[in-house]
Amino acid sequence: MTINPVGPKSPVSFQREERKGPYTYYIYRGPSKGAALDFLKTIQSPTGHNVYHIVETPEGNWGKDIDGIYEEE
């Protein structure tokens, strides 16, 4: 099941869904850290421990999982 909560006016766009073992990643692309954080604040936190929403930007990657928003290292 693909989740694509990106609205038509969002600068963040859905790219792909990746499954790696028990983990599911929803990958998005955004123009900036600010756009990524704004987008991640609007989506509901994943309900499972193995679900991640990741926004890739030129300034780094930010994600959201069951524990909230984080910056990837």
PQR file with spaces between the fields and no chain letter, atoms N, CA, C, O and H, PARSE charges and radii, in Angstrom:
ATOM       1  N    MET     1       0.840   -1.179    0.000 -0.4000 1.5000
ATOM       2  CA   MET     1       0.000    0.000    0.000 -0.0000 2.0000
ATOM       3  C    MET     1       0.882    1.237    0.000  0.5500 1.7000
ATOM       4  O    MET     1       1.719    1.393    0.888 -0.5500 1.4000
ATOM       5  N    THR     2       0.716    2.095   -0.950 -0.4000 1.5000
ATOM       6  CA   THR     2       1.489    3.326   -1.031 -0.0000 2.0000
ATOM       7  C    THR     2       0.744    4.447   -0.332  0.5500 1.7000
ATOM       8  O    THR     2      -0.448    4.649   -0.562 -0.5500 1.4000
ATOM       9  H    THR     2       0.035    1.968   -1.671  0.4000 1.0000
ATOM      10  N    ILE     3       1.446    5.171    0.520 -0.4000 1.5000
ATOM      11  CA   ILE     3       0.882    6.335    1.193 -0.0000 2.0000
ATOM      12  C    ILE     3       1.463    7.562    0.524  0.5500 1.7000
ATOM      13  O    ILE     3       2.682    7.724    0.467 -0.5500 1.4000
ATOM      14  H    ILE     3       2.414    5.007    0.707  0.4000 1.0000
ATOM      15  N    ASN     4       0.597    8.427    0.017 -0.4000 1.5000
ATOM      16  CA   ASN     4       1.055    9.645   -0.640 -0.0000 2.0000
ATOM      17  C    ASN     4       0.234   10.827   -0.135  0.5500 1.7000
ATOM      18  O    ASN     4      -0.711   11.259   -0.795 -0.5500 1.4000
ATOM      19  H    ASN     4      -0.394    8.295    0.064  0.4000 1.0000
ATOM      20  N    PRO     5       0.603   11.359    1.064 -0.5600 1.5000
ATOM      21  CA   PRO     5      -0.179   12.446    1.641  0.2800 2.0000
ATOM      22  C    PRO     5       0.173   13.827    1.107  0.5500 1.7000
ATOM      23  O    PRO     5      -0.276   14.828    1.666 -0.5500 1.4000
ATOM      24  N    VAL     6       0.955   13.908    0.051 -0.4000 1.5000
ATOM      25  CA   VAL     6       1.395   15.195   -0.467 -0.0000 2.0000
ATOM      26  C    VAL     6       0.234   15.868   -1.190  0.5500 1.7000
ATOM      27  O    VAL     6      -0.370   15.290   -2.093 -0.5500 1.4000
ATOM      28  H    VAL     6       1.319   13.095   -0.403  0.4000 1.0000
ATOM      29  N    GLY     7      -0.068   17.090   -0.783 -0.4000 1.5000
ATOM      30  CA   GLY     7      -1.130   17.855   -1.430 -0.0000 2.0000
ATOM      31  C    GLY     7      -0.639   18.482   -2.723  0.5500 1.7000
ATOM      32  O    GLY     7       0.566   18.516   -2.974 -0.5500 1.4000
ATOM      33  H    GLY     7       0.422   17.560   -0.049  0.4000 1.0000
ATOM      34  N    PRO     8      -1.557   18.980   -3.549 -0.5600 1.5000
ATOM      35  CA   PRO     8      -1.171   19.535   -4.855  0.2800 2.0000
ATOM      36  C    PRO     8      -0.311   20.791   -4.768  0.5500 1.7000
ATOM      37  O    PRO     8       0.406   21.099   -5.720 -0.5500 1.4000
ATOM      38  N    LYS     9      -0.359   21.528   -3.654 -0.4000 1.5000
ATOM      39  CA   LYS     9       0.421   22.756   -3.529 -0.0000 2.0000
ATOM      40  C    LYS     9       1.692   22.572   -2.706  0.5500 1.7000
ATOM      41  O    LYS     9       2.421   23.537   -2.477 -0.5500 1.4000
ATOM      42  H    LYS     9      -0.941   21.278   -2.881  0.4000 1.0000
ATOM      43  N    SER    10       1.963   21.367   -2.265 -0.4000 1.5000
ATOM      44  CA   SER    10       3.148   21.109   -1.443 -0.0000 2.0000
ATOM      45  C    SER    10       4.411   21.119   -2.304  0.5500 1.7000
ATOM      46  O    SER    10       4.409   20.575   -3.409 -0.5500 1.4000
ATOM      47  H    SER    10       1.371   20.583   -2.451  0.4000 1.0000
ATOM      48  N    PRO    11       5.497   21.737   -1.804 -0.5600 1.5000
ATOM      49  CA   PRO    11       6.766   21.678   -2.528  0.2800 2.0000
ATOM      50  C    PRO    11       7.461   20.322   -2.370  0.5500 1.7000
ATOM      51  O    PRO    11       8.477   20.063   -3.015 -0.5500 1.4000
ATOM      52  N    VAL    12       6.916   19.466   -1.519 -0.4000 1.5000
ATOM      53  CA   VAL    12       7.462   18.128   -1.292 -0.0000 2.0000
ATOM      54  C    VAL    12       6.727   17.153   -2.198  0.5500 1.7000
ATOM      55  O    VAL    12       5.500   17.181   -2.284 -0.5500 1.4000
ATOM      56  H    VAL    12       6.090   19.676   -0.995  0.4000 1.0000
ATOM      57  N    SER    13       7.481   16.291   -2.876 -0.4000 1.5000
ATOM      58  CA   SER    13       6.858   15.330   -3.789 -0.0000 2.0000
ATOM      59  C    SER    13       7.232   13.899   -3.413  0.5500 1.7000
ATOM      60  O    SER    13       8.361   13.614   -3.013 -0.5500 1.4000
ATOM      61  H    SER    13       8.478   16.268   -2.806  0.4000 1.0000
ATOM      62  N    PHE    14       6.256   13.013   -3.552 -0.4000 1.5000
ATOM      63  CA   PHE    14       6.471   11.594   -3.277 -0.0000 2.0000
ATOM      64  C    PHE    14       7.360   11.015   -4.368  0.5500 1.7000
ATOM      65  O    PHE    14       7.146   11.277   -5.551 -0.5500 1.4000
ATOM      66  H    PHE    14       5.338   13.244   -3.877  0.4000 1.0000
ATOM      67  N    GLN    15       8.368   10.219   -3.969 -0.4000 1.5000
ATOM      68  CA   GLN    15       9.286    9.607   -4.929 -0.0000 2.0000
ATOM      69  C    GLN    15       9.073    8.108   -5.070  0.5500 1.7000
ATOM      70  O    GLN    15       8.921    7.591   -6.177 -0.5500 1.4000
ATOM      71  H    GLN    15       8.542   10.006   -3.008  0.4000 1.0000
ATOM      72  N    ARG    16       9.064    7.409   -3.921 -0.4000 1.5000
ATOM      73  CA   ARG    16       8.975    5.955   -4.014 -0.0000 2.0000
ATOM      74  C    ARG    16       8.721    5.341   -2.633  0.5500 1.7000
ATOM      75  O    ARG    16       8.879    5.986   -1.597 -0.5500 1.4000
ATOM      76  H    ARG    16       9.187    7.829   -3.022  0.4000 1.0000
ATOM      77  N    GLU    17       8.325    4.078   -2.668 -0.4000 1.5000
ATOM      78  CA   GLU    17       8.180    3.270   -1.460 -0.0000 2.0000
ATOM      79  C    GLU    17       9.250    2.194   -1.506  0.5500 1.7000
ATOM      80  O    GLU    17       9.427    1.538   -2.532 -0.5500 1.4000
ATOM      81  H    GLU    17       8.197    3.554   -3.510  0.4000 1.0000
ATOM      82  N    GLU    18       9.964    2.008   -0.409 -0.4000 1.5000
ATOM      83  CA   GLU    18      10.990    0.968   -0.338 -0.0000 2.0000
ATOM      84  C    GLU    18      10.688    0.041    0.831  0.5500 1.7000
ATOM      85  O    GLU    18      10.327    0.490    1.919 -0.5500 1.4000
ATOM      86  H    GLU    18       9.820    2.541    0.425  0.4000 1.0000
ATOM      87  N    ARG    19      10.841   -1.250    0.594 -0.4000 1.5000
ATOM      88  CA   ARG    19      10.684   -2.240    1.664 -0.0000 2.0000
ATOM      89  C    ARG    19      12.002   -2.981    1.806  0.5500 1.7000
ATOM      90  O    ARG    19      12.537   -3.540    0.849 -0.5500 1.4000
ATOM      91  H    ARG    19      11.135   -1.614   -0.290  0.4000 1.0000
ATOM      92  N    LYS    20      12.505   -2.965    3.030 -0.4000 1.5000
ATOM      93  CA   LYS    20      13.763   -3.654    3.337 -0.0000 2.0000
ATOM      94  C    LYS    20      13.516   -4.517    4.562  0.5500 1.7000
ATOM      95  O    LYS    20      13.521   -4.033    5.694 -0.5500 1.4000
ATOM      96  H    LYS    20      12.071   -2.511    3.808  0.4000 1.0000
ATOM      97  N    GLY    21      13.298   -5.811    4.316 -0.4000 1.5000
ATOM      98  CA   GLY    21      12.958   -6.704    5.418 -0.0000 2.0000
ATOM      99  C    GLY    21      11.662   -6.240    6.054  0.5500 1.7000
ATOM     100  O    GLY    21      10.669   -6.026    5.359 -0.5500 1.4000
ATOM     101  H    GLY    21      13.294   -6.204    3.397  0.4000 1.0000
ATOM     102  N    PRO    22      11.664   -6.080    7.381 -0.5600 1.5000
ATOM     103  CA   PRO    22      10.427   -5.657    8.061  0.2800 2.0000
ATOM     104  C    PRO    22      10.182   -4.146    8.015  0.5500 1.7000
ATOM     105  O    PRO    22       9.193   -3.666    8.569 -0.5500 1.4000
ATOM     106  N    TYR    23      11.073   -3.391    7.359 -0.4000 1.5000
ATOM     107  CA   TYR    23      10.990   -1.926    7.357 -0.0000 2.0000
ATOM     108  C    TYR    23      10.352   -1.404    6.071  0.5500 1.7000
ATOM     109  O    TYR    23      10.610   -1.917    4.982 -0.5500 1.4000
ATOM     110  H    TYR    23      11.876   -3.780    6.909  0.4000 1.0000
ATOM     111  N    THR    24       9.519   -0.382    6.215 -0.4000 1.5000
ATOM     112  CA   THR    24       8.913    0.286    5.066 -0.0000 2.0000
ATOM     113  C    THR    24       9.289    1.757    5.119  0.5500 1.7000
ATOM     114  O    THR    24       9.102    2.424    6.136 -0.5500 1.4000
ATOM     115  H    THR    24       9.309    0.035    7.100  0.4000 1.0000
ATOM     116  N    TYR    25       9.826    2.255    4.002 -0.4000 1.5000
ATOM     117  CA   TYR    25      10.250    3.651    3.891 -0.0000 2.0000
ATOM     118  C    TYR    25       9.433    4.325    2.796  0.5500 1.7000
ATOM     119  O    TYR    25       9.326    3.807    1.685 -0.5500 1.4000
ATOM     120  H    TYR    25       9.979    1.713    3.176  0.4000 1.0000
ATOM     121  N    TYR    26       8.857    5.480    3.115 -0.4000 1.5000
ATOM     122  CA   TYR    26       8.186    6.308    2.125 -0.0000 2.0000
ATOM     123  C    TYR    26       9.122    7.486    1.885  0.5500 1.7000
ATOM     124  O    TYR    26       9.354    8.297    2.782 -0.5500 1.4000
ATOM     125  H    TYR    26       8.944    5.901    4.018  0.4000 1.0000
ATOM     126  N    ILE    27       9.652    7.575    0.679 -0.4000 1.5000
ATOM     127  CA   ILE    27      10.682    8.547    0.348 -0.0000 2.0000
ATOM     128  C    ILE    27      10.069    9.699   -0.441  0.5500 1.7000
ATOM     129  O    ILE    27       9.335    9.494   -1.407 -0.5500 1.4000
ATOM     130  H    ILE    27       9.464    6.916   -0.049  0.4000 1.0000
ATOM     131  N    TYR    28      10.391   10.916   -0.005 -0.4000 1.5000
ATOM     132  CA   TYR    28       9.907   12.136   -0.641 -0.0000 2.0000
ATOM     133  C    TYR    28      11.112   13.003   -0.993  0.5500 1.7000
ATOM     134  O    TYR    28      12.219   12.767   -0.508 -0.5500 1.4000
ATOM     135  H    TYR    28      10.988   11.083    0.780  0.4000 1.0000
ATOM     136  N    ARG    29      10.892   13.993   -1.827 -0.4000 1.5000
ATOM     137  CA   ARG    29      11.936   14.961   -2.161 -0.0000 2.0000
ATOM     138  C    ARG    29      11.379   16.346   -1.894  0.5500 1.7000
ATOM     139  O    ARG    29      10.240   16.653   -2.248 -0.5500 1.4000
ATOM     140  H    ARG    29       9.993   14.184   -2.220  0.4000 1.0000
ATOM     141  N    GLY    30      12.204   17.187   -1.257 -0.4000 1.5000
ATOM     142  CA   GLY    30      11.792   18.552   -0.956 -0.0000 2.0000
ATOM     143  C    GLY    30      12.909   19.534   -1.263  0.5500 1.7000
ATOM     144  O    GLY    30      14.072   19.139   -1.346 -0.5500 1.4000
ATOM     145  H    GLY    30      13.129   16.937   -0.969  0.4000 1.0000
ATOM     146  N    PRO    31      12.572   20.824   -1.434 -0.5600 1.5000
ATOM     147  CA   PRO    31      13.564   21.824   -1.819  0.2800 2.0000
ATOM     148  C    PRO    31      14.422   22.349   -0.671  0.5500 1.7000
ATOM     149  O    PRO    31      15.479   22.935   -0.905 -0.5500 1.4000
ATOM     150  N    SER    32      13.970   22.141    0.582 -0.4000 1.5000
ATOM     151  CA   SER    32      14.705   22.723    1.711 -0.0000 2.0000
ATOM     152  C    SER    32      14.345   22.025    3.012  0.5500 1.7000
ATOM     153  O    SER    32      13.376   21.269    3.091 -0.5500 1.4000
ATOM     154  H    SER    32      13.111   21.666    0.773  0.4000 1.0000
ATOM     155  N    LYS    33      15.155   22.299    4.035 -0.4000 1.5000
ATOM     156  CA   LYS    33      14.886   21.779    5.370 -0.0000 2.0000
ATOM     157  C    LYS    33      13.527   22.274    5.863  0.5500 1.7000
ATOM     158  O    LYS    33      12.739   21.502    6.410 -0.5500 1.4000
ATOM     159  H    LYS    33      15.942   22.913    3.972  0.4000 1.0000
ATOM     160  N    GLY    34      13.262   23.565    5.666 -0.4000 1.5000
ATOM     161  CA   GLY    34      11.999   24.143    6.114 -0.0000 2.0000
ATOM     162  C    GLY    34      10.796   23.460    5.493  0.5500 1.7000
ATOM     163  O    GLY    34       9.817   23.165    6.179 -0.5500 1.4000
ATOM     164  H    GLY    34      13.903   24.192    5.222  0.4000 1.0000
ATOM     165  N    ALA    35      10.868   23.208    4.187 -0.4000 1.5000
ATOM     166  CA   ALA    35       9.764   22.537    3.495 -0.0000 2.0000
ATOM     167  C    ALA    35       9.587   21.116    4.019  0.5500 1.7000
ATOM     168  O    ALA    35       8.463   20.644    4.187 -0.5500 1.4000
ATOM     169  H    ALA    35      11.663   23.448    3.629  0.4000 1.0000
ATOM     170  N    ALA    36      10.707   20.439    4.276 -0.4000 1.5000
ATOM     171  CA   ALA    36      10.650   19.069    4.800 -0.0000 2.0000
ATOM     172  C    ALA    36       9.983   19.046    6.169  0.5500 1.7000
ATOM     173  O    ALA    36       9.093   18.233    6.417 -0.5500 1.4000
ATOM     174  H    ALA    36      11.620   20.823    4.139  0.4000 1.0000
ATOM     175  N    LEU    37      10.413   19.941    7.057 -0.4000 1.5000
ATOM     176  CA   LEU    37       9.853   19.969    8.400 -0.0000 2.0000
ATOM     177  C    LEU    37       8.380   20.353    8.383  0.5500 1.7000
ATOM     178  O    LEU    37       7.582   19.771    9.116 -0.5500 1.4000
ATOM     179  H    LEU    37      11.136   20.602    6.856  0.4000 1.0000
ATOM     180  N    ASP    38       8.013   21.322    7.559 -0.4000 1.5000
ATOM     181  CA   ASP    38       6.602   21.703    7.443 -0.0000 2.0000
ATOM     182  C    ASP    38       5.764   20.519    6.976  0.5500 1.7000
ATOM     183  O    ASP    38       4.682   20.269    7.507 -0.5500 1.4000
ATOM     184  H    ASP    38       8.662   21.795    6.963  0.4000 1.0000
ATOM     185  N    PHE    39       6.263   19.797    5.990 -0.4000 1.5000
ATOM     186  CA   PHE    39       5.548   18.633    5.476 -0.0000 2.0000
ATOM     187  C    PHE    39       5.416   17.550    6.545  0.5500 1.7000
ATOM     188  O    PHE    39       4.328   17.016    6.758 -0.5500 1.4000
ATOM     189  H    PHE    39       7.142   20.000    5.559  0.4000 1.0000
ATOM     190  N    LEU    40       6.524   17.226    7.218 -0.4000 1.5000
ATOM     191  CA   LEU    40       6.498   16.155    8.215 -0.0000 2.0000
ATOM     192  C    LEU    40       5.564   16.481    9.378  0.5500 1.7000
ATOM     193  O    LEU    40       4.989   15.577    9.983 -0.5500 1.4000
ATOM     194  H    LEU    40       7.408   17.660    7.045  0.4000 1.0000
ATOM     195  N    LYS    41       5.413   17.756    9.689 -0.4000 1.5000
ATOM     196  CA   LYS    41       4.487   18.154   10.763 -0.0000 2.0000
ATOM     197  C    LYS    41       3.035   17.920   10.374  0.5500 1.7000
ATOM     198  O    LYS    41       2.180   17.785   11.249 -0.5500 1.4000
ATOM     199  H    LYS    41       5.880   18.491    9.197  0.4000 1.0000
ATOM     200  N    THR    42       2.739   17.871    9.079 -0.4000 1.5000
ATOM     201  CA   THR    42       1.355   17.732    8.635 -0.0000 2.0000
ATOM     202  C    THR    42       0.903   16.286    8.515  0.5500 1.7000
ATOM     203  O    THR    42      -0.298   16.023    8.452 -0.5500 1.4000
ATOM     204  H    THR    42       3.434   17.981    8.369  0.4000 1.0000
ATOM     205  N    ILE    43       1.832   15.345    8.481 -0.4000 1.5000
ATOM     206  CA   ILE    43       1.417   13.950    8.316 -0.0000 2.0000
ATOM     207  C    ILE    43       1.321   13.275    9.678  0.5500 1.7000
ATOM     208  O    ILE    43       2.051   13.616   10.609 -0.5500 1.4000
ATOM     209  H    ILE    43       2.808   15.558    8.531  0.4000 1.0000
ATOM     210  N    GLN    44       0.425   12.329    9.777 -0.4000 1.5000
ATOM     211  CA   GLN    44       0.227   11.589   11.017 -0.0000 2.0000
ATOM     212  C    GLN    44       1.450   10.717   11.284  0.5500 1.7000
ATOM     213  O    GLN    44       2.036   10.155   10.359 -0.5500 1.4000
ATOM     214  H    GLN    44      -0.168   12.052    9.021  0.4000 1.0000
ATOM     215  N    SER    45       1.829   10.610   12.549 -0.4000 1.5000
ATOM     216  CA   SER    45       2.957    9.746   12.900 -0.0000 2.0000
ATOM     217  C    SER    45       2.633    8.314   12.517  0.5500 1.7000
ATOM     218  O    SER    45       1.503    7.862   12.697 -0.5500 1.4000
ATOM     219  H    SER    45       1.353   11.067   13.301  0.4000 1.0000
ATOM     220  N    PRO    46       3.619    7.595   11.987 -0.5600 1.5000
ATOM     221  CA   PRO    46       3.392    6.186   11.660  0.2800 2.0000
ATOM     222  C    PRO    46       2.978    5.417   12.917  0.5500 1.7000
ATOM     223  O    PRO    46       3.424    5.726   14.022 -0.5500 1.4000
ATOM     224  N    THR    47       2.134    4.429   12.734 -0.4000 1.5000
ATOM     225  CA   THR    47       1.653    3.659   13.879 -0.0000 2.0000
ATOM     226  C    THR    47       2.526    2.444   14.178  0.5500 1.7000
ATOM     227  O    THR    47       2.419    1.858   15.256 -0.5500 1.4000
ATOM     228  H    THR    47       1.771    4.178   11.837  0.4000 1.0000
ATOM     229  N    GLY    48       3.385    2.061   13.243 -0.4000 1.5000
ATOM     230  CA   GLY    48       4.247    0.900   13.455 -0.0000 2.0000
ATOM     231  C    GLY    48       5.686    1.309   13.693  0.5500 1.7000
ATOM     232  O    GLY    48       6.124    2.377   13.266 -0.5500 1.4000
ATOM     233  H    GLY    48       3.472    2.537   12.368  0.4000 1.0000
ATOM     234  N    HIS    49       6.414    0.445   14.381 -0.4000 1.5000
ATOM     235  CA   HIS    49       7.819    0.721   14.682 -0.0000 2.0000
ATOM     236  C    HIS    49       8.709    0.600   13.452  0.5500 1.7000
ATOM     237  O    HIS    49       9.858    1.041   13.490 -0.5500 1.4000
ATOM     238  H    HIS    49       6.058   -0.423   14.727  0.4000 1.0000
ATOM     239  N    ASN    50       8.224    0.028   12.386 -0.4000 1.5000
ATOM     240  CA   ASN    50       9.056   -0.213   11.209 -0.0000 2.0000
ATOM     241  C    ASN    50       8.634    0.618   10.006  0.5500 1.7000
ATOM     242  O    ASN    50       8.911    0.239    8.868 -0.5500 1.4000
ATOM     243  H    ASN    50       7.291   -0.330   12.355  0.4000 1.0000
ATOM     244  N    VAL    51       7.962    1.753   10.240 -0.4000 1.5000
ATOM     245  CA   VAL    51       7.496    2.609    9.154 -0.0000 2.0000
ATOM     246  C    VAL    51       8.161    3.981    9.291  0.5500 1.7000
ATOM     247  O    VAL    51       8.162    4.584   10.363 -0.5500 1.4000
ATOM     248  H    VAL    51       7.737    2.061   11.164  0.4000 1.0000
ATOM     249  N    TYR    52       8.729    4.458    8.173 -0.4000 1.5000
ATOM     250  CA   TYR    52       9.463    5.721    8.183 -0.0000 2.0000
ATOM     251  C    TYR    52       9.072    6.566    6.979  0.5500 1.7000
ATOM     252  O    TYR    52       8.959    6.060    5.862 -0.5500 1.4000
ATOM     253  H    TYR    52       8.729    3.967    7.301  0.4000 1.0000
ATOM     254  N    HIS    53       8.867    7.853    7.216 -0.4000 1.5000
ATOM     255  CA   HIS    53       8.676    8.825    6.142 -0.0000 2.0000
ATOM     256  C    HIS    53       9.963    9.639    6.094  0.5500 1.7000
ATOM     257  O    HIS    53      10.354   10.227    7.102 -0.5500 1.4000
ATOM     258  H    HIS    53       8.959    8.264    8.123  0.4000 1.0000
ATOM     259  N    ILE    54      10.630    9.685    4.937 -0.4000 1.5000
ATOM     260  CA   ILE    54      11.908   10.363    4.780 -0.0000 2.0000
ATOM     261  C    ILE    54      11.783   11.422    3.688  0.5500 1.7000
ATOM     262  O    ILE    54      11.305   11.135    2.590 -0.5500 1.4000
ATOM     263  H    ILE    54      10.312    9.208    4.118  0.4000 1.0000
ATOM     264  N    VAL    55      12.216   12.657    3.997 -0.4000 1.5000
ATOM     265  CA   VAL    55      12.239   13.723    2.988 -0.0000 2.0000
ATOM     266  C    VAL    55      13.703   14.047    2.699  0.5500 1.7000
ATOM     267  O    VAL    55      14.441   14.484    3.582 -0.5500 1.4000
ATOM     268  H    VAL    55      12.604   12.890    4.889  0.4000 1.0000
ATOM     269  N    GLU    56      14.110   13.825    1.451 -0.4000 1.5000
ATOM     270  CA   GLU    56      15.472   14.129    1.017 -0.0000 2.0000
ATOM     271  C    GLU    56      15.520   15.566    0.514  0.5500 1.7000
ATOM     272  O    GLU    56      14.689   15.966   -0.301 -0.5500 1.4000
ATOM     273  H    GLU    56      13.511   13.470    0.734  0.4000 1.0000
ATOM     274  N    THR    57      16.490   16.348    0.997 -0.4000 1.5000
ATOM     275  CA   THR    57      16.646   17.732    0.556 -0.0000 2.0000
ATOM     276  C    THR    57      18.120   17.997    0.293  0.5500 1.7000
ATOM     277  O    THR    57      18.963   17.198    0.702 -0.5500 1.4000
ATOM     278  H    THR    57      17.165   16.023    1.659  0.4000 1.0000
ATOM     279  N    PRO    58      18.455   19.089   -0.373 -0.5600 1.5000
ATOM     280  CA   PRO    58      19.866   19.445   -0.570  0.2800 2.0000
ATOM     281  C    PRO    58      20.589   19.727    0.750  0.5500 1.7000
ATOM     282  O    PRO    58      21.818   19.671    0.810 -0.5500 1.4000
ATOM     283  N    GLU    59      19.825   20.032    1.809 -0.4000 1.5000
ATOM     284  CA   GLU    59      20.407   20.359    3.109 -0.0000 2.0000
ATOM     285  C    GLU    59      20.510   19.152    4.039  0.5500 1.7000
ATOM     286  O    GLU    59      20.948   19.290    5.181 -0.5500 1.4000
ATOM     287  H    GLU    59      18.827   20.078    1.760  0.4000 1.0000
ATOM     288  N    GLY    60      20.118   17.984    3.568 -0.4000 1.5000
ATOM     289  CA   GLY    60      20.125   16.778    4.395 -0.0000 2.0000
ATOM     290  C    GLY    60      18.764   16.114    4.359  0.5500 1.7000
ATOM     291  O    GLY    60      17.845   16.586    3.689 -0.5500 1.4000
ATOM     292  H    GLY    60      19.763   17.871    2.640  0.4000 1.0000
ATOM     293  N    ASN    61      18.644   15.019    5.084 -0.4000 1.5000
ATOM     294  CA   ASN    61      17.407   14.251    5.095 -0.0000 2.0000
ATOM     295  C    ASN    61      16.760   14.331    6.472  0.5500 1.7000
ATOM     296  O    ASN    61      17.434   14.257    7.499 -0.5500 1.4000
ATOM     297  H    ASN    61      19.391   14.635    5.628  0.4000 1.0000
ATOM     298  N    TRP    62      15.431   14.485    6.470 -0.4000 1.5000
ATOM     299  CA   TRP    62      14.661   14.512    7.703 -0.0000 2.0000
ATOM     300  C    TRP    62      13.603   13.442    7.612  0.5500 1.7000
ATOM     301  O    TRP    62      13.094   13.148    6.530 -0.5500 1.4000
ATOM     302  H    TRP    62      14.884   14.545    5.635  0.4000 1.0000
ATOM     303  N    GLY    63      13.270   12.855    8.753 -0.4000 1.5000
ATOM     304  CA   GLY    63      12.305   11.771    8.751 -0.0000 2.0000
ATOM     305  C    GLY    63      11.314   11.880    9.880  0.5500 1.7000
ATOM     306  O    GLY    63      11.441   12.713   10.777 -0.5500 1.4000
ATOM     307  H    GLY    63      13.683   13.094    9.632  0.4000 1.0000
ATOM     308  N    LYS    64      10.316   11.008    9.811 -0.4000 1.5000
ATOM     309  CA   LYS    64       9.329   10.911   10.873 -0.0000 2.0000
ATOM     310  C    LYS    64       9.030    9.439   11.080  0.5500 1.7000
ATOM     311  O    LYS    64       8.757    8.704   10.131 -0.5500 1.4000
ATOM     312  H    LYS    64      10.214   10.332    9.082  0.4000 1.0000
ATOM     313  N    ASP    65       9.086    9.022   12.328 -0.4000 1.5000
ATOM     314  CA   ASP    65       8.737    7.658   12.684 -0.0000 2.0000
ATOM     315  C    ASP    65       7.807    7.703   13.886  0.5500 1.7000
ATOM     316  O    ASP    65       7.266    8.759   14.213 -0.5500 1.4000
ATOM     317  H    ASP    65       9.308    9.619   13.099  0.4000 1.0000
ATOM     318  N    ILE    66       7.620    6.579   14.538 -0.4000 1.5000
ATOM     319  CA   ILE    66       6.687    6.495   15.657 -0.0000 2.0000
ATOM     320  C    ILE    66       7.090    7.430   16.806  0.5500 1.7000
ATOM     321  O    ILE    66       6.244    7.818   17.611 -0.5500 1.4000
ATOM     322  H    ILE    66       8.059    5.721   14.272  0.4000 1.0000
ATOM     323  N    ASP    67       8.364    7.787   16.884 -0.4000 1.5000
ATOM     324  CA   ASP    67       8.852    8.660   17.958 -0.0000 2.0000
ATOM     325  C    ASP    67       8.842   10.142   17.584  0.5500 1.7000
ATOM     326  O    ASP    67       9.106   10.983   18.443 -0.5500 1.4000
ATOM     327  H    ASP    67       9.051    7.471   16.230  0.4000 1.0000
ATOM     328  N    GLY    68       8.547   10.483   16.343 -0.4000 1.5000
ATOM     329  CA   GLY    68       8.487   11.881   15.927 -0.0000 2.0000
ATOM     330  C    GLY    68       9.465   12.214   14.809  0.5500 1.7000
ATOM     331  O    GLY    68       9.934   11.331   14.092 -0.5500 1.4000
ATOM     332  H    GLY    68       8.333    9.800   15.645  0.4000 1.0000
ATOM     333  N    ILE    69       9.767   13.506   14.672 -0.4000 1.5000
ATOM     334  CA   ILE    69      10.616   14.015   13.597 -0.0000 2.0000
ATOM     335  C    ILE    69      12.080   13.985   14.020  0.5500 1.7000
ATOM     336  O    ILE    69      12.413   14.259   15.173 -0.5500 1.4000
ATOM     337  H    ILE    69       9.386   14.224   15.255  0.4000 1.0000
ATOM     338  N    TYR    70      12.947   13.649   13.071 -0.4000 1.5000
ATOM     339  CA   TYR    70      14.379   13.565   13.354 -0.0000 2.0000
ATOM     340  C    TYR    70      15.182   13.911   12.100  0.5500 1.7000
ATOM     341  O    TYR    70      14.665   13.868   10.983 -0.5500 1.4000
ATOM     342  H    TYR    70      12.676   13.426   12.134  0.4000 1.0000
ATOM     343  N    GLU    71      16.448   14.253   12.306 -0.4000 1.5000
ATOM     344  CA   GLU    71      17.380   14.447   11.194 -0.0000 2.0000
ATOM     345  C    GLU    71      18.197   13.176   11.037  0.5500 1.7000
ATOM     346  O    GLU    71      18.701   12.632   12.020 -0.5500 1.4000
ATOM     347  H    GLU    71      16.867   14.288   13.213  0.4000 1.0000
ATOM     348  N    GLU    72      18.329   12.699    9.797 -0.4000 1.5000
ATOM     349  CA   GLU    72      19.165   11.523    9.562 -0.0000 2.0000
ATOM     350  C    GLU    72      20.626   11.900    9.701  0.5500 1.7000
ATOM     351  O    GLU    72      21.039   12.996    9.322 -0.5500 1.4000
ATOM     352  H    GLU    72      17.919   13.141    8.999  0.4000 1.0000
ATOM     353  N    GLU    73      21.395   10.985   10.247 -0.4000 1.5000
ATOM     354  CA   GLU    73      22.836   11.227   10.412 -0.0000 2.0000
ATOM     355  C    GLU    73      23.601   10.711    9.229  0.5500 1.7000
ATOM     356  O    GLU    73      24.826   10.825    9.188 -0.5500 1.4000
ATOM     357  H    GLU    73      21.059   10.095   10.556  0.4000 1.0000
